[in-house]
């Protein structure tokens, strides 16, 4: 197997893994409470790292045209993935803020806040 064929095989494998990871993550974010986003992100990051290394070595290896269309398709999936992750993070922030506000309301006795009591500012 020549260098170009070996490179094509490796790139095809990484692109295939990345596409599978993105499809799985995009389908399960916000839907499946048992989905391990951290583990999925680690797998996705590894694929992106491998692609970055291929890109760095591009002077030695030419990418075939079939990969160009596949990477364009993957960019679209990555964009959708970024939107889903941002929405997920925003939902998490909202829940944290709600819990924080509720905890503060429960701790307050209606007359003084903890901060007013501590510093004597009434």
C-alpha positions in Angstrom: 0.0 0.0 0.0 1.5 3.4 -1.0 1.6 6.4 1.3 -1.3 8.1 -0.4 -3.6 5.0 -0.1 -2.6 4.6 3.6 -3.4 8.3 4.2 -6.7 8.0 2.4 -7.6 5.0 4.5 -6.8 6.7 7.8 -8.6 9.9 6.8 -11.7 8.0 5.8 -11.7 6.1 9.1 -11.4 9.3 11.2 -14.1 11.1 9.1 -16.4 8.1 9.5 -15.8 7.9 13.3 -16.4 11.7 13.6 -19.6 11.5 11.6 -20.9 8.6 13.7 -20.1 10.5 16.9 -21.8 13.7 15.7 -24.9 11.8 14.6 -25.1 10.1 17.9 -24.5 13.3 19.9 -26.9 15.4 17.9 -29.6 12.8 18.3 -29.2 12.4 22.0 -28.4 15.9 23.4 -31.4 17.2 25.3 -33.3 14.0 24.7 -31.5 11.2 26.5 -30.7 11.9 30.2 -28.3 9.0 30.4 -26.2 10.4 27.5 -22.6 11.0 28.5 -21.8 14.3 26.9 -18.3 14.4 28.4 -17.3 11.0 26.9 -18.8 11.9 23.6 -16.9 15.2 23.6 -13.6 13.4 24.3 -14.2 11.1 21.3 -15.1 14.0 19.1 -12.1 16.0 20.2 -9.8 13.1 19.5 -11.1 12.8 15.9 -10.7 16.6 15.4 -7.2 16.4 16.7 -6.4 13.6 14.3 -7.8 15.6 11.4 -5.7 18.6 12.5 -2.6 16.5 12.4 -3.5 15.3 8.9 -4.0 18.9 7.9 -0.6 19.8 9.4 1.0 17.1 7.3 -0.9 18.1 4.2 2.3 19.2 2.4 3.2 15.5 2.2 -0.2 14.1 1.5 -2.9 15.3 -0.9 -6.5 15.0 0.1 -8.7 13.5 -2.6 -11.8 15.3 -3.8 -14.1 12.8 -2.2 -12.8 14.0 1.2 -13.6 17.6 0.4 -17.3 16.9 -0.1 -17.3 14.7 3.0 -15.6 17.4 5.1 -18.2 20.0 3.9 -21.0 17.7 5.1 -19.2 17.2 8.4 -18.9 21.0 8.8 -22.6 21.3 8.6 -23.0 18.6 11.3 -20.4 20.3 13.5 -22.3 23.6 13.1 -25.6 21.9 14.2 -23.7 20.2 17.0 -22.3 23.5 18.2 -25.9 25.0 18.3 -27.2 22.0 20.2 -24.4 22.2 22.8 -24.9 25.9 23.2 -28.6 25.4 23.8 -27.8 22.6 26.3 -25.3 24.8 28.2 -27.8 27.6 28.3 -30.4 25.3 29.7 -27.9 24.1 32.4 -27.1 27.8 33.2 -30.8 28.5 33.6 -31.3 25.5 35.9 -28.3 26.5 38.0 -29.6 30.1 38.3 -33.1 28.8 39.3 -31.6 26.5 42.0 -29.4 29.4 43.3 -32.3 31.8 43.5 -34.5 29.2 45.2 -31.8 28.4 47.7 -31.3 32.1 48.5 -35.0 32.6 48.9 -35.3 29.6 51.3 -32.3 30.9 53.4 -33.8 34.4 53.7 -36.1 34.9 56.7 -37.8 37.9 55.2 -36.2 40.5 57.6 -32.5 40.3 57.0 -30.3 38.8 54.4 -27.2 36.9 55.4 -25.1 39.7 54.0 -26.9 42.4 56.0 -26.6 40.4 59.2 -23.0 39.7 58.7 -22.0 43.3 58.1 -24.5 45.0 60.3 -26.0 46.9 57.4 -29.8 47.2 58.1 
